[in-house]
Structure formats: C-alpha cells, structure tokens
Amino acid sequence: MNDFPLYVWQARIASDITAVIDLAETTQSSLQFAQPVIRAALMQQEFLPTSLLMLCARAIGFADEMLPKLHAFAGAMELINASLLAHVNVPDRGQSARCVPLLSLGPAAGVLLGDCLYTRAFGMIARADHAKGVAEVAMVTEQMVTAGMLERFPAPGGEESGTDAPVSQLAVVWGASCSLAALLTGSTPAQYSLLREFGVRCATFRQLASKPVHGDPLVGKSKTISLGSVFEFSNGAFRLLLQALPASVFRDDLELFVAHTAMPM
C-alpha cells in the first residue's frame, strides 16, 4: 500500500482497500497501457466508495464467506464512478482532462476506457452471485447518470425536475456505498435507509465545505448556505450513525470520516 496513502480512519480496512484495488486494476492485457490512468482515477476518489462500504459492513458484521462479495461490489462502485465521471465531463474538454484522469487519454479514448471499466464492474458483481445487489447497483447507476447530467447541465431556472431528483453524483455514490453494505450483509430496512441518508449527508457536507453553494443541495430551492447549515449537516450525519450502527471501532472510524468530509475536495 506504499503508493496508496491512506487516512487514519482507513487504517483498519487497509487490507480491504488493497483487495479491492487488486480486483479493480486487473484488466485484459490489451488495457495494460492504461493502467496508470486507471490507478489515477481510483486514487482521485481516495477509495471513499470502498471505505464507506467496508466500514459500514464491518460495523454491522458479516460472515467470512461474504467478504469476497463485499470486495467485488466495492470495486464495482469504484469503477462505475470513474467511468461515469469521464462520460459526464467529456464535453468540458481542457478542464476535464485535468480533473478526470481517464480523459487525459483524449475524449474518445477516455470514454471508451470508461466503457471497458463499466463492463468489468458489472462482470465482477455478476460473478459475486448476489441478485439483489446487482439490481441495486443497476438502479444506482441510473441515478448516478441522472445526477451527473443535472450537475453538468442544470435545468432552466436552477430547479431540478421532480422532487425525487438525485442530489449529486457524489451523493448518490456515497449513499449507495453505505446502503449496499446494509443490503449485502442482510441488515434491516431501517439500517439500509439510515445508512443511505448518512452517505448522502456526508457527500452534501463535503460539497458545501468545498465551495460556496447558492441553493439548497437537497431540494434545489434558492438560498445561501450558512455555517449553521453546514454544522447541521455534520450533526445530522453523527445522529444517523448512532441510530444505524452499534458502537464499535468501525463506527468510530466513520465518525472520523465525517470530520474528513469538511476538508475541501
């Protein structure tokens, strides 16, 4: 893990992150030329989808035979997110090449490589043999596409179409990573909902901390976010954790993660 620096709150799941990276980076020989770009794409996201899924799953608890399935789904979330970031940002040309590693190969090659990663992601979870999990990832992928396109091309007037529109691609990814942990470990519907909301709130908090926001990130209504609102989001995330998960060192690490979200992206 020397070339993959981790945060303190990721230390307890370092072996999980290593296993997921190995899965995600295993590609056909024809794609070996793109390995540095794939690695950069994974590192750019700080392995946060994997970290959220594995910390939540370990806080809940699971049988040993579930571990390979959890790694497969975590790897799939990493690859799908990297793929869709390339697709959504490709019209932005120069800026995209700097911000989205896959597009450093050029728009066409970057999108094609994203398609390869996307296909590999679903192959990984298909082999994991968890039908509900595969259906969940398919649904989440559609939400990620919708959220990403709404961020890239906002609706006229700044209003999202429909009250159930996704918050942002980041919020969908983080929310799904947490709720997938609940689904794959056989948790209760209440835990599933609480963990999804936890991930969404943390993503919203991260985005608020990164840049000024002139609009409510949850409902799209025009207003300026105050420091009090940011504080409310972080407190809300802590409360959700306390409701969703029993006390453990992994829940402690998730609490440290909430503090990490205050760091600008």
C-alpha positions in Angstrom: 0.0 0.0 0.0 3.0 2.3 -0.1 1.9 4.1 -3.3 -1.7 4.4 -1.9 -1.6 6.8 1.0 -4.5 6.2 3.4 -6.1 8.4 6.1 -6.0 7.3 9.8 -9.7 6.3 9.7 -9.0 4.0 6.7 -6.2 2.1 8.5 -8.4 -0.7 9.9 -9.7 -1.6 6.4 -6.3 -1.3 4.6 -6.4 -4.9 3.7 -9.9 -4.5 2.2 -8.8 -1.5 0.2 -5.8 -3.5 -1.1 -8.1 -6.4 -2.2 -10.5 -4.0 -3.9 -7.7 -2.2 -5.8 -6.3 -5.6 -6.9 -9.7 -6.5 -8.3 -10.4 -3.2 -9.9 -6.9 -3.0 -11.6 -7.0 -6.5 -13.0 -7.6 -5.8 -16.7 -7.2 -7.5 -20.0 -3.6 -7.4 -21.4 -4.8 -5.1 -24.1 -5.5 -2.4 -21.5 -2.2 -2.6 -19.7 -1.1 0.7 -21.4 -3.9 2.4 -19.5 -3.0 1.0 -16.1 -1.5 4.3 -14.7 -4.6 6.2 -15.8 -6.9 3.6 -14.2 -4.9 3.9 -11.0 -5.0 7.7 -11.0 -8.8 7.5 -11.4 -9.1 5.3 -8.4 -6.7 7.4 -6.3 -8.5 10.6 -7.2 -11.6 9.4 -5.3 -9.5 8.4 -2.3 -11.1 5.0 -2.3 -14.1 6.6 -0.5 -16.8 4.3 -2.0 -14.8 1.3 -0.9 -14.1 2.8 2.6 -17.7 3.6 3.2 -19.0 0.2 2.1 -16.4 -1.7 4.1 -16.6 0.4 7.3 -20.4 0.1 7.3 -20.3 -3.6 6.6 -17.7 -4.3 9.3 -19.6 -2.2 11.8 -22.7 -4.3 11.1 -20.9 -7.6 11.0 -20.9 -10.4 8.4 -20.0 -14.0 7.8 -16.5 -14.7 6.4 -17.9 -16.0 3.1 -19.4 -12.6 2.4 -16.0 -10.8 2.2 -15.3 -11.6 -1.5 -18.8 -10.4 -2.4 -18.3 -7.1 -0.5 -14.9 -6.5 -2.2 -16.5 -7.2 -5.6 -19.3 -4.7 -5.1 -16.9 -2.1 -3.6 -14.6 -2.5 -6.7 -17.6 -2.2 -9.0 -18.7 1.1 -7.3 -15.1 2.5 -7.8 -15.0 1.5 -11.5 -18.6 2.7 -12.3 -17.9 6.1 -10.6 -14.7 6.6 -12.6 -16.4 5.6 -15.8 -19.4 7.9 -15.4 -17.2 10.8 -14.4 -15.5 10.5 -17.8 -18.8 10.4 -19.6 -20.4 13.3 -17.8 -17.4 15.6 -18.1 -16.2 14.8 -21.6 -17.9 17.9 -23.2 -15.7 20.1 -21.0 -12.6 19.4 -22.9 -9.5 21.1 -21.4 -10.8 21.2 -17.8 -12.0 17.6 -18.0 -8.5 16.4 -19.0 -7.1 18.0 -15.8 -9.9 16.9 -13.5 -10.8 13.4 -14.8 -7.8 11.1 -15.2 -9.5 8.8 -17.9 -9.9 11.8 -20.2 -6.2 12.5 -20.2 -6.1 9.9 -22.9 -8.3 12.2 -25.0 -12.1 12.4 -25.1 -12.8 9.4 -27.3 -10.2 7.1 -25.8 -11.2 8.1 -22.2 -14.9 7.4 -22.8 -14.1 4.0 -24.4 -11.8 3.1 -21.5 -14.7 4.1 -19.2 -17.0 1.8 -21.1 -14.5 -1.1 -20.5 -14.3 -0.3 -16.8 -18.1 -0.2 -16.6 -18.4 -3.6 -18.3 -15.8 -5.0 -16.0 -17.6 -3.7 -13.0 -20.8 -5.5 -13.8 -18.9 -8.6 -14.6 -17.3 -8.6 -11.2 -20.7 -8.3 -9.4 -22.4 -10.8 -11.7 -19.8 -13.4 -10.6 -20.4 -12.5 -6.9 -23.8 -14.1 -7.3 -26.0 -11.7 -5.3 -29.0 -10.8 -7.4 -30.4 -8.1 -5.1 -27.0 -6.5 -5.0 -26.7 -6.5 -8.8 -30.2 -5.0 -9.2 -29.3 -2.3 -6.6 -26.1 -1.3 -8.5 -28.1 -1.1 -11.8 -30.6 1.2 -10.2 -27.9 3.3 -8.6 -26.0 3.6 -11.9 -29.1 5.1 -13.5 -29.4 7.6 -10.6 -25.7 8.5 -10.9 -26.1 9.2 -14.6 -29.1 11.4 -14.0 -27.4 13.3 -11.1 -24.2 13.8 -13.1 -26.1 15.2 -16.1 -28.1 17.5 -13.9 -24.9 18.8 -12.4 -23.3 19.2 -15.8 -26.4 20.7 -17.5 -28.7 22.2 -14.8 -32.3 22.5 -15.6 -33.5 26.0 -16.6 -34.1 28.3 -13.6 -31.8 26.1 -11.4 -34.7 23.9 -10.4 -34.4 20.1 -10.7 -37.3 18.4 -12.4 -39.2 16.4 -9.8 -38.8 16.3 -6.0 -37.1 12.9 -6.2 -34.3 14.0 -8.4 -30.9 12.9 -7.1 -28.8 15.4 -5.1 -25.5 15.0 -6.9 -23.4 12.2 -8.4 -21.2 12.2 -5.3 -24.2 11.9 -3.0 -25.6 9.0 -5.0 -22.3 7.2 -4.9 -21.7 7.7 -1.2 -25.3 7.0 -0.3 -25.3 3.8 -2.3 -21.9 2.6 -0.9 -23.3 2.8 2.6 -26.7 1.2 1.8 -25.1 -1.6 -0.3 -23.3 -2.6 2.9 -26.6 -3.0 4.6 -28.2 -4.9 1.7 -25.2 -7.3 1.3 -25.0 -8.1 5.0 -28.7 -8.7 5.3 -29.4 -5.8 7.6 -32.8 -4.3 8.4 -34.7 -1.9 6.0 -34.2 0.7 8.7 -30.4 0.3 8.7 -30.5 0.4 4.9 -32.4 3.8 4.9 -30.3 5.3 7.7 -27.0 4.4 6.1 -28.1 5.7 2.7 -29.1 9.0 4.3 -25.8 9.1 6.1 -23.8 8.8 2.9 -25.9 11.4 1.2 -25.5 13.8 4.0 -21.7 13.3 4.1 -21.4 14.0 0.4 -23.5 17.1 0.8 -21.4 18.3 3.6 -18.2 17.6 1.6 -19.6 19.7 -1.3 -20.6 22.5 1.0 -17.2 22.6 2.6 -15.5 22.7 -0.9 -17.2 25.7 -2.5 -19.9 28.3 -1.9 -23.3 26.9 -2.6 -26.2 29.2 -3.6 -29.1 26.8 -3.3 -30.4 24.1 -1.1 -28.4 20.9 -2.0 -31.3 18.7 -1.0 -34.3 20.4 -2.7 -32.8 22.8 -5.1 -34.5 25.9 -3.7 -32.7 29.2 -4.0 -31.0 30.3 -0.7 -27.5 30.8 0.6 -26.0 28.1 2.8 -24.8 29.4 6.2 -22.2 28.0 8.5 -25.1 26.9 10.7 -26.5 24.8 7.9 -23.1 23.1 7.4 -23.0 22.4 11.2 -26.5 20.9 11.0 -25.4 18.6 8.2 -22.5 17.2 10.2 -24.5 16.8 13.3 -27.2 15.1 11.3 -24.6 12.6 10.0 -23.4 11.8 13.5 -27.0 11.2 14.7 -27.7 8.9 11.7 -24.6 6.8 12.6 -25.7 6.4 16.2 -29.1 5.2 15.1 -27.9 2.9 12.3 -24.8 1.1 13.8 -23.8 -0.4 17.2 -20.8 1.0 19.0 -17.6 -0.3 17.5 -14.1 0.8 16.4 -15.5 0.9 12.8 -18.3 3.3 13.8 -15.6 5.4 15.4 -13.7 5.4 12.1 -16.9 6.5 10.3 -17.2 9.4 12.8 -13.7 10.4 11.9 -14.7 10.2 8.2 -17.5 12.8 8.9 -14.8 15.2 10.1 -12.8 14.3 7.0 -15.7 15.5 4.8 -15.1 19.0 6.0 -11.8 19.1 4.0 -12.1 20.7 0.6 -12.0 18.3 -2.4 
